Amino acid sequence: MTKKNGKQPVFDEAFRREAVRILATGGRTVRQVSDDLGVGFSTLNKWKTRLEEAELMAGPHDDVMKELARLRRRPVPAGSSRMPTSEKPAPLRKFVVCELKA
């Protein structure tokens, strides 16, 4: 850990990974781990989310549910759709709104 401009601490990647590992395996809440390590609650949550996302997107998984989640989060190429052609919704129609005078 180093200080950034004397204000906020900067934690290296190894510290972040270790904090998330402690959170996952320790059976303690995010609040307890963040207090013990001197890290903000939301900061630890962000680290956890980012590392889980990176692990998920790392590549093919043997676990079917993880692989499905990874494939669903992959970016869709421009001009393509995740929806099959037969299931695409009908195009929106324009409606004219007029005021009725009494």
C-alpha positions in Angstrom: 0.0 0.0 0.0 1.3 3.5 -0.9 -0.2 6.9 -0.4 -1.4 8.8 -3.4 -0.7 12.5 -3.0 -0.7 12.0 0.7 -4.5 11.4 0.7 -5.9 8.1 -0.5 -4.0 4.8 -0.2 -3.3 2.9 -3.4 -3.5 -0.9 -3.0 -1.6 -3.2 -5.4 -3.3 -6.0 -7.3 -1.9 -8.7 -4.9 -3.5 -7.0 -1.9 -6.8 -6.7 -3.8 -6.8 -10.3 -4.7 -6.0 -11.4 -1.2 -8.7 -9.2 0.3 -11.3 -10.8 -2.1 -10.0 -14.3 -1.3 -10.4 -13.5 2.5 -13.9 -12.3 1.8 -14.8 -15.4 -0.2 -13.3 -18.0 2.1 -13.4 -16.4 5.5 -17.2 -16.7 6.1 -17.3 -13.0 7.2 -19.3 -10.1 5.9 -17.9 -7.5 3.6 -18.2 -4.9 6.4 -16.1 -7.1 8.8 -13.4 -7.7 6.2 -13.3 -4.0 5.1 -13.0 -2.8 8.7 -10.2 -5.3 9.4 -8.2 -4.4 6.3 -8.8 -0.6 6.5 -10.5 -0.6 3.2 -13.8 1.1 2.4 -16.9 -1.0 2.2 -17.8 0.0 -1.4 -14.2 -0.3 -2.5 -14.0 -3.9 -1.4 -17.3 -4.6 -3.1 -16.0 -3.0 -6.3 -12.8 -5.2 -6.1 -15.0 -8.3 -5.6 -17.2 -7.5 -8.5 -14.3 -6.7 -10.9 -12.4 -9.9 -10.0 -15.5 -12.0 -10.3 -16.2 -10.5 -13.7 -12.6 -10.9 -14.9 -12.7 -14.6 -13.7 -16.0 -15.2 -15.5 -14.8 -13.7 -18.8 -11.4 -15.4 -18.6 -12.4 -18.2 -20.9 -14.4 -21.5 -21.2 -15.5 -23.0 -18.0 -16.3 -26.6 -17.1 -19.2 -25.4 -15.0 -22.1 -25.1 -17.4 -23.8 -22.2 -15.5 -20.6 -20.2 -15.4 -20.1 -20.8 -19.2 -23.6 -19.7 -20.0 -23.2 -16.5 -17.9 -19.9 -15.8 -19.7 -21.4 -16.2 -23.1 -24.3 -14.0 -22.2 -22.0 -11.2 -21.2 -19.9 -11.3 -24.3 -20.2 -8.2 -26.4 -22.4 -8.5 -29.5 -20.8 -7.6 -32.8 -22.2 -4.4 -34.4 -25.1 -5.0 -36.7 -26.0 -8.4 -35.2 -28.6 -9.2 -32.7 -28.9 -11.8 -29.9 -32.5 -12.4 -30.9 -33.1 -14.9 -33.7 -34.5 -13.3 -36.9 -37.9 -15.0 -36.5 -38.3 -13.5 -33.0 -37.4 -9.9 -33.8 -40.2 -7.5 -32.8 -42.2 -5.7 -35.4 -40.9 -2.2 -36.3 -42.4 0.7 -34.3 -45.1 2.6 -36.1 -45.4 6.4 -35.9 -48.6 7.7 -34.5 -49.9 11.2 -34.9 -51.3 12.9 -31.9 -54.0 15.5 -32.5 -55.9 17.6 -30.1 -59.6 17.5 -30.2 -61.4 20.8 -29.8 -64.8 20.8 -28.1 
